Amino acid sequence: MHSLLNSLKTQKISQNNNSFLFQHLPTGLGTTIGNCLRRILIENLYGIAIWGIKITDKKGIVKSNFTTLTGVHETTIDLISKLKEVIFKFSPKHKELKEIYLLKLNINNQENKEYIITAADFQSTEIKVVNPKIYLATLAPHSSLQIELYCRYNWGYLSAQTQKHLLTKIEDNKNENIIVLDSSYSPIKKVFFEVKLVVADLETEEEELNLVIDTNGSLEPKEALLKSLETLGEIKENLVKEISSL
């Protein structure tokens, strides 16, 4: 079998979508590798997501998803839905891994015209907003809006019920009226693969595996593939140690 390293080709479909072609694979190995990498990419890669939100409008702190916002065109549910579309990654200034990261937005519109709020209005030295131009809300004249986003670095999908314990970790116990959310931490939007049989010569049949990775922009497809392979390497290393000790 040829070296996989020398038989791998890549094609950039778009900024966050790449295909990776593994060539010269023995018959049956393409599906095995494809399934394994797909599961790791979708389920085991880490990313940053919002798990809690605190909103304060002109009248004070919003106490639930169903509270009517004052001076904001959007409903609370609409605003939260938009906030969940914001994508994050660590900024170059990030230095250490913490359990909770806080991003704040504080807009006090004293003008006689509406103010368009986008994700670029959030400030943080640790976390960078990948899609800063995304629209969040429209603030009426002489109105204010403060938003605190509580984020964390994790993997997989976690329900709001599962994440409620994080409220106890808020400093100074300022966890009242934080709306806890369901969170998808995966940086992967979609992964699919296709295996094709190739006749190498009269006596040899090989397979080609075409793996397509589509990310949310917080991670490049190449980085995602490398991280999935690192995970496989760690699994192999741990298994070798366990088996060797038997």
C-alpha angles and dihedrals in degrees: 000000000000119000109274089217091059093042100053120107128180134201126194107224094175138335093286101022123078135164123216120201117204110195137191096030121160114252110280096017095093094066092044093053093041095052093045096050093043093054093048093045094050101038110025111039118105126233142157122262141161115260099168139027133193116193127190122184133179091290098045142267117355108234102194146007089263098056115119111239118229116225094003122107093211126073119241091254092050092049093049090048090054093046090055088060092062111107123211140192134171115280122231088255092060110120111169140024112250133181096234132029122193126209121185135200120187118177121174107181109202094163127104091239135066122272120221111218118208134174088262088075091072116096128207137141093204104045127047123207109232096197104036094162095063112123116241110168148328117245118207122231115283093013133119137212131187123186129184117194118201109203137175140188110245145123138249127010122310128187124230089247091056093049099049090096088070089073089075089060095061110114118251089011090273091151100118116124094009107146108221116214141198106255136204108199097179116115088204120097098179141350127187135161139197128202121207128189114231126192105221096181140328092292104030133071120185137180134231120208117204109195118188119196123191116186133186092243098262088097130028116237091243091053090048092053092048092050092050090052090048088054090051089049092052091049091051093047093050093046092050090053093048094047092045090055094055 
